[in-house]
Amino acid sequence: MRILVVFGICFAALLVALLAVFLRRRLLMARGGTIRLQVRVSTMVLGRGWSSGIGQFVDDELRFHRMFSFGIRPKRVLDRRTLKVGRRRLPEGPERLTMPGHCVILLCTTGRAQLEIAMAESTVTGFLSWLEAGPPGQPGSVAPRPSITPRPAER
């Protein structure tokens, strides 16, 4: 009987944890101004190190919240004034297995650090518009849009 009680408590704790993660996600998205994106947090293994999350536009910042986290504060904050988009590319190699086919990867710089952000191709347009729509007098932070290199034909 004791085993069933312990099992029931563990199961209830798991359900509460899952509910908390999904409720947090719902609250973040309910505020509006959010997009789904992935940020590369580690480059140690080729094609790995991507973290899924929600990007929230707040004034001149893009706040990145991890998808499956209990944290209320953003994991990363990108300032529009220092963020520059260098080039775009499609997922390559192992990345194609973990990302949807409609994703585009943006190679960015924030001050001295380099950063890779992946998002849906339809979201890229809005993201670049947000970057270009900085306050008056701010230097343009978006490099010319290079074309995306198409994938080789798959058989």
trRosetta pair geometry for C-beta under 8 A, 3 or more apart (Angstrom, degrees):
i j d omega theta_ij theta_ji phi_ij phi_ji
1 4 5.8 -54 -159 33 38 112
1 5 6.7 38 147 -19 68 104
2 5 5.6 -54 -152 34 37 112
2 6 6.4 34 153 -16 69 105
3 6 5.8 -55 -148 39 32 110
3 7 6.1 33 153 -19 65 109
4 7 5.5 -54 -142 40 31 113
4 8 6.1 34 156 -22 64 107
5 8 5.7 -54 -147 36 28 113
5 9 6.5 29 154 -19 63 105
6 9 5.8 -54 -148 35 31 111
6 10 6.4 30 154 -17 64 107
7 10 5.8 -56 -148 38 30 110
7 11 6.2 30 155 -19 65 109
8 11 5.7 -55 -144 38 29 112
8 12 6.3 29 156 -18 64 107
9 12 5.8 -54 -146 37 29 110
9 13 6.3 31 154 -20 64 106
10 13 5.7 -54 -147 36 30 112
10 14 6.4 33 153 -20 64 105
11 14 5.7 -53 -150 35 31 113
11 15 6.5 31 152 -18 63 105
12 15 5.7 -53 -149 37 33 112
12 16 6.4 34 153 -19 65 105
13 16 5.7 -53 -147 36 32 111
13 17 6.4 34 153 -20 64 105
14 17 5.7 -54 -148 35 31 112
14 18 6.4 28 155 -15 65 106
15 18 5.8 -55 -146 39 31 109
15 19 6.2 33 154 -20 65 108
16 19 5.6 -55 -146 38 30 114
16 20 6.3 34 153 -23 64 105
17 20 5.7 -53 -149 32 30 113
17 21 6.7 29 154 -18 63 103
17 70 7.9 -64 -152 -79 82 118
18 21 5.8 -53 -149 34 33 110
18 22 6.4 21 158 -8 66 110
19 22 6.1 -63 -145 45 29 104
19 23 5.9 30 157 -21 66 112
20 23 5.8 -55 -139 38 27 111
20 24 6.3 32 158 -22 62 106
20 70 6.3 14 128 -120 123 94
21 24 5.9 -56 -152 34 27 113
21 25 6.6 26 152 -17 62 107
21 68 5.7 11 -161 -143 138 63
21 69 7.2 125 -129 50 95 23
21 70 6.7 -72 -85 -80 76 64
22 25 5.5 -50 -146 36 35 114
22 26 6.3 39 153 -22 65 105
23 26 5.6 -52 -146 36 32 114
23 27 6.4 33 154 -19 65 105
24 27 5.8 -55 -149 36 29 110
24 28 6.5 30 153 -19 64 105
24 69 7.6 -105 108 84 151 65
24 70 7.0 173 -35 -139 162 40
24 72 7.3 -124 -141 -97 118 65
25 28 5.8 -55 -150 34 31 112
25 29 6.4 19 157 -10 66 110
25 54 6.8 150 -143 -29 80 142
25 67 6.8 31 -103 -159 125 62
26 29 6.1 -62 -146 43 28 104
26 30 6.1 35 154 -31 65 109
27 30 5.6 -50 -142 27 30 116
27 31 7.3 39 158 -28 58 96
28 31 6.5 -54 -170 17 31 111
28 34 6.3 107 141 -102 86 151
28 54 5.3 111 126 96 138 155
28 56 6.3 -106 -173 -69 98 131
28 65 5.7 -121 -129 57 157 159
29 34 5.1 -115 -118 62 61 155
29 54 6.5 -108 -69 -140 85 147
31 34 7.0 93 67 -35 86 114
31 56 7.0 30 78 -144 127 123
33 56 6.1 70 107 -163 93 65
33 57 4.2 -111 174 56 109 93
33 58 7.2 121 117 -66 144 54
34 54 5.3 -7 -169 -179 120 106
34 55 6.5 150 -157 79 61 51
34 56 5.0 -22 -100 -98 85 70
34 57 7.4 -154 -78 10 35 76
35 54 7.3 151 75 -161 37 59
35 55 4.7 -15 60 59 89 106
35 57 7.8 54 -3 -27 99 100
35 119 6.4 16 148 -142 126 134
35 123 5.1 120 -158 -153 130 129
35 126 7.2 171 -82 88 138 128
35 127 7.0 -75 21 -70 173 101
36 52 7.5 -7 -173 -169 93 93
36 53 7.7 171 -151 95 58 33
36 54 6.3 -40 -102 -105 55 61
36 55 7.5 174 -100 15 5 85
36 119 7.1 145 94 -135 59 86
36 120 7.2 51 73 -11 97 107
36 123 7.4 -126 55 -76 67 162
37 52 7.9 169 99 -150 33 53
37 53 6.5 -25 72 71 70 75
37 54 7.6 105 29 -134 76 17
37 55 4.7 25 19 -22 126 120
37 64 7.3 -83 77 -119 115 102
37 117 5.8 -7 177 -174 129 97
37 118 6.5 153 -168 80 74 50
37 119 4.3 -35 -110 -83 91 100
37 123 7.2 -154 -77 127 93 151
38 50 4.6 16 169 -177 126 110
38 51 6.4 157 -158 73 74 38
38 52 5.2 -37 -99 -96 90 55
38 53 7.0 124 -107 21 41 73
38 99 6.9 -117 21 -104 155 107
38 103 7.6 -1 24 -146 121 140
38 117 7.2 150 79 -163 52 50
38 118 4.2 -11 59 59 103 104
38 119 7.3 -178 21 -67 68 55
39 50 7.3 150 76 -152 28 63
39 51 5.5 -24 63 59 79 94
39 53 6.7 -20 9 31 101 123
39 64 5.5 20 -23 -156 146 158
39 75 8.0 -176 56 91 144 124
39 76 6.4 -150 150 38 173 149
39 115 7.0 -28 -156 -174 98 105
39 116 7.3 139 -159 85 50 59
39 117 5.7 -19 -102 -107 71 71
39 118 7.8 -160 -71 22 27 74
40 43 6.4 54 154 -71 123 83
40 49 5.2 53 -164 108 81 102
40 50 5.5 -42 -97 -94 65 64
40 51 7.6 148 -111 12 16 78
40 115 7.2 163 54 -169 89 57
40 116 4.0 23 15 64 129 108
40 117 7.7 -120 4 -68 81 32
40 118 7.6 83 -41 -13 89 101
41 49 5.5 -146 63 174 61 87
41 50 7.4 128 12 -127 80 16
41 51 4.8 38 -14 -13 124 122
42 45 7.4 32 121 24 108 79
42 48 7.0 -25 89 113 102 85
42 49 3.3 -139 68 -130 74 120
43 49 5.8 -111 -67 47 33 167
44 48 7.5 -45 68 79 73 109
44 49 6.7 131 29 -69 74 130
45 48 4.0 6 86 40 109 128
45 49 6.5 157 50 -34 81 98
46 93 6.6 -14 143 99 109 154
46 94 6.6 115 114 23 79 123
47 92 7.2 -118 -94 88 102 70
47 93 4.9 -111 -73 97 137 108
47 94 3.1 115 127 62 155 104
47 95 4.6 -133 -144 -41 87 74
47 98 7.6 139 163 16 94 122
48 94 6.6 -21 -51 110 74 140
50 95 7.4 102 -35 -128 139 90
50 98 6.3 151 48 119 137 138
50 99 7.4 -62 145 -65 176 103
50 118 6.6 -13 -138 22 129 134
51 66 5.8 -56 167 -118 118 97
51 67 7.8 -175 165 10 73 91
51 75 7.5 -80 123 100 150 165
52 66 7.4 80 82 -159 53 64
52 67 4.4 -9 108 -9 95 137
52 68 7.8 50 73 -1 102 88
53 64 5.3 76 102 -177 146 84
53 65 5.4 177 -173 86 113 45
53 66 4.7 -78 -95 -116 116 28
53 67 4.9 -136 -97 -37 45 71
53 75 7.0 -109 -109 25 163 129
54 64 7.6 153 78 -152 42 48
54 65 4.9 -14 59 61 92 100
54 67 6.6 115 -23 -91 81 67
55 62 5.2 -8 -170 -177 110 102
55 63 7.0 145 -158 72 53 44
55 64 5.6 -22 -100 -96 73 68
55 65 7.9 -180 -83 21 25 72
55 119 7.8 -41 6 -91 140 132
56 62 7.3 146 68 -161 40 51
56 63 4.5 -25 61 62 96 100
56 64 8.0 -174 18 -74 74 23
56 65 6.6 34 -8 -5 114 111
56 74 7.2 -132 40 -88 112 125
57 61 7.5 156 -153 86 44 51
57 62 5.9 -23 -96 -103 64 69
57 63 7.9 -171 -75 19 15 78
57 130 6.2 -106 -120 -143 140 150
58 61 5.2 -17 69 66 84 99
58 63 5.8 17 14 -8 116 119
60 79 6.2 26 129 -159 99 72
60 80 4.4 -111 -170 28 79 115
60 81 6.3 23 169 -25 134 91
60 134 7.2 56 -126 -132 106 85
60 135 7.5 -43 -85 -18 125 105
61 77 5.3 -19 -165 -170 124 98
61 78 6.6 140 -160 72 65 48
61 79 5.8 -33 -101 -100 76 54
61 80 6.9 -115 -72 -17 28 85
62 77 7.4 153 76 -159 48 49
62 78 4.4 -13 58 60 98 106
62 80 7.3 106 -18 -64 90 79
62 83 7.5 27 20 -45 119 166
62 127 8.0 35 -101 -140 148 97
62 130 7.7 100 -72 120 111 143
63 74 3.8 -122 -174 -77 97 157
63 76 7.7 162 -157 87 46 50
63 77 5.3 -14 -106 -108 71 79
63 78 7.9 -159 -72 25 28 70
64 74 5.6 104 60 -172 44 108
64 75 5.4 -61 102 59 92 91
64 76 4.3 3 49 59 121 93
64 77 7.4 -150 19 -73 77 33
64 78 7.1 59 -22 -10 106 101
65 69 7.0 -144 175 55 78 127
65 71 7.3 -162 -148 90 87 97
65 74 5.2 -87 -70 -116 72 70
65 75 6.4 131 -123 -1 30 89
66 69 4.0 82 77 -21 111 131
66 71 7.1 65 37 44 105 116
66 75 5.2 68 -31 -33 94 141
69 75 7.3 168 -37 -57 174 116
71 75 7.0 102 83 -67 150 79
74 77 5.5 104 90 -67 136 82
78 83 5.1 56 171 -76 107 134
78 108 7.9 15 -145 130 139 153
78 110 6.0 -111 -135 -100 86 139
78 115 7.6 -150 -102 89 123 169
79 82 4.9 49 79 26 107 99
79 83 6.3 175 80 -23 49 95
79 110 7.2 115 41 -152 80 108
80 83 5.8 -58 -129 32 28 113
80 130 7.2 -113 -111 141 126 87
80 131 6.1 -173 -148 -125 93 57
80 134 5.6 175 138 -99 123 102
80 141 6.9 166 169 37 66 159
81 134 6.8 116 -88 -142 64 137
81 138 6.3 -109 -116 -146 85 125
81 141 7.2 -169 -154 -67 23 145
82 110 5.3 69 119 -160 106 66
82 111 5.0 -2 -179 -50 134 76
82 141 7.8 92 121 -131 5 137
83 108 5.9 -11 -165 -176 87 128
83 109 7.6 157 -150 81 42 46
83 110 5.4 -13 -95 -98 67 86
83 131 6.5 -106 96 -123 112 112
83 141 6.0 72 83 157 61 140
84 108 6.4 152 79 -159 45 74
84 109 5.0 -11 59 57 100 91
84 110 7.8 178 20 -77 69 40
84 141 5.0 -123 -94 -176 69 81
84 142 7.2 -178 -148 -91 61 29
84 143 6.6 69 175 -29 96 94
85 88 7.6 14 171 -58 115 83
85 106 5.3 -50 -138 -172 106 118
85 107 7.5 105 -164 72 61 50
85 108 5.3 -40 -101 -99 54 85
85 128 6.8 -55 10 -107 161 92
85 131 6.7 55 -14 148 116 177
85 141 7.5 88 7 132 75 79
85 142 5.3 7 39 -133 109 73
85 143 5.9 -132 88 26 69 88
86 106 8.0 134 44 176 66 71
86 107 4.7 -53 61 98 111 96
86 108 6.5 -180 3 -101 86 27
86 109 6.3 72 -42 -13 113 98
86 143 5.8 41 -130 14 31 148
87 106 7.8 175 92 -151 34 54
87 107 5.2 7 56 43 75 115
87 143 7.3 -43 -63 81 56 138
87 146 5.3 -11 -136 36 90 133
88 104 5.5 -9 -167 176 113 114
88 105 6.9 143 -160 77 59 50
88 106 5.7 -28 -102 -100 75 64
88 107 7.5 -158 -81 12 26 79
88 124 7.3 52 -118 -153 136 149
88 145 7.3 9 -1 -158 127 76
88 146 6.4 -172 33 68 85 86
88 148 5.5 -60 111 -87 112 88
89 92 7.2 -29 148 -28 121 109
89 104 7.5 146 73 -166 29 69
89 105 5.1 -27 68 66 80 102
89 107 7.0 40 5 -25 107 107
89 148 6.7 141 -126 -141 27 81
89 149 6.6 -5 -132 32 78 100
90 103 7.7 115 -150 90 63 70
90 104 6.6 -53 -96 -117 55 60
90 105 7.1 117 -146 15 7 94
90 148 5.8 87 -41 -179 93 116
90 149 6.8 -120 12 71 103 72
90 150 7.6 46 -9 -138 149 25
90 151 5.8 -98 102 -56 155 94
91 95 3.7 -143 -163 118 98 110
91 96 4.7 152 114 -74 113 59
91 98 7.9 -155 -158 59 146 75
91 99 4.7 179 -71 55 157 135
91 103 5.7 45 -30 82 117 115
91 105 6.2 115 -73 -28 61 118
91 118 7.1 44 -73 -129 101 136
92 95 5.7 48 51 38 44 118
92 96 6.8 -19 -160 -33 7 99
93 96 6.7 166 78 7 19 98
94 97 5.7 -49 -166 26 53 114
94 98 7.0 28 148 -5 76 108
95 98 6.1 -72 -152 46 39 98
95 99 5.6 2 165 7 79 120
95 105 7.5 -15 170 -53 155 141
95 118 7.9 -169 -171 -90 121 153
96 99 6.7 -68 -123 51 25 90
96 101 7.7 36 -155 -101 85 66
99 103 4.3 -69 164 27 123 156
99 118 5.9 -81 -122 164 142 150
100 103 5.4 121 66 -31 74 100
100 120 7.2 -7 76 -96 130 87
102 120 5.3 18 116 -144 108 82
102 121 5.3 -101 175 6 84 102
102 122 7.5 1 160 -3 128 90
103 118 5.0 21 -180 178 122 106
103 119 6.7 160 -143 88 79 12
103 120 6.2 -62 -97 -92 55 41
103 121 7.3 -173 -132 -38 10 73
104 118 7.0 173 83 -147 34 64
104 119 6.6 -25 57 67 79 62
104 120 7.5 43 14 157 85 15
104 121 5.0 94 -22 -92 117 70
104 124 5.2 -14 62 -57 138 144
104 148 6.6 -89 -127 -100 111 139
105 116 5.7 -4 -174 -172 108 105
105 117 7.2 155 -155 80 58 39
105 118 4.7 -28 -97 -93 74 86
106 116 7.1 157 77 -155 49 53
106 117 4.8 -15 57 62 101 92
106 118 7.5 179 15 -82 70 34
106 119 7.5 -5 -2 21 111 98
106 124 6.9 156 -56 -127 120 107
106 127 7.7 -129 -25 111 161 145
107 114 7.0 -11 -175 -171 86 106
107 115 7.9 150 -162 81 44 46
107 116 5.8 -22 -104 -102 60 79
108 114 7.2 150 86 -161 48 57
108 115 4.7 -28 72 70 98 94
108 116 7.2 163 22 -92 80 26
108 117 6.0 20 -1 3 127 108
109 112 7.8 -65 -173 178 101 6
109 113 7.0 158 -157 86 62 44
109 114 5.4 -36 -100 -103 73 63
109 115 7.1 155 -99 20 22 83
110 113 5.2 -16 63 67 87 96
110 114 8.0 159 20 -101 70 16
110 115 5.8 28 -3 -5 109 130
119 123 4.3 -97 152 87 119 129
119 124 5.9 156 83 -65 108 72
119 127 6.5 111 62 -29 159 148
120 123 4.4 89 61 3 85 107
120 124 7.3 -137 95 -18 47 80
121 124 5.6 -38 -154 12 37 119
121 125 7.9 42 153 -19 58 92
122 125 6.5 -44 -168 20 39 111
122 126 7.8 28 144 -4 62 104
123 126 5.8 -59 -160 42 47 109
123 127 6.0 48 146 -23 76 108
124 127 5.5 -57 -145 39 32 114
124 128 6.1 29 159 -16 68 106
125 128 6.1 -57 -147 38 26 106
125 129 6.4 28 153 -20 62 108
126 129 5.5 -54 -147 36 32 114
126 130 6.4 36 153 -22 65 102
127 130 5.7 -53 -153 32 31 112
127 131 6.6 31 150 -18 64 104
128 131 5.5 -50 -148 35 37 114
128 132 6.3 31 155 -15 67 107
128 142 5.7 85 -155 -125 90 150
128 145 7.5 25 -145 -85 160 117
129 132 5.9 -58 -144 41 31 106
129 133 6.0 26 158 -21 66 114
130 133 5.9 -62 -141 38 26 109
131 134 7.1 -14 171 -43 40 97
131 141 5.5 -113 175 79 102 108
131 142 5.1 109 112 -59 127 111
132 140 6.7 4 -129 -140 76 90
132 141 7.6 -151 -87 49 45 77
132 142 5.4 -46 -71 7 89 135
134 138 3.9 -82 125 75 130 147
134 140 7.9 177 28 -111 124 40
134 141 6.7 85 -31 3 143 115
135 138 5.2 95 64 -21 72 121
138 141 7.5 -31 145 -28 108 104
142 145 7.7 0 157 -60 112 80
143 146 7.9 -5 116 -19 110 92
151 154 7.1 -1 129 -36 121 96
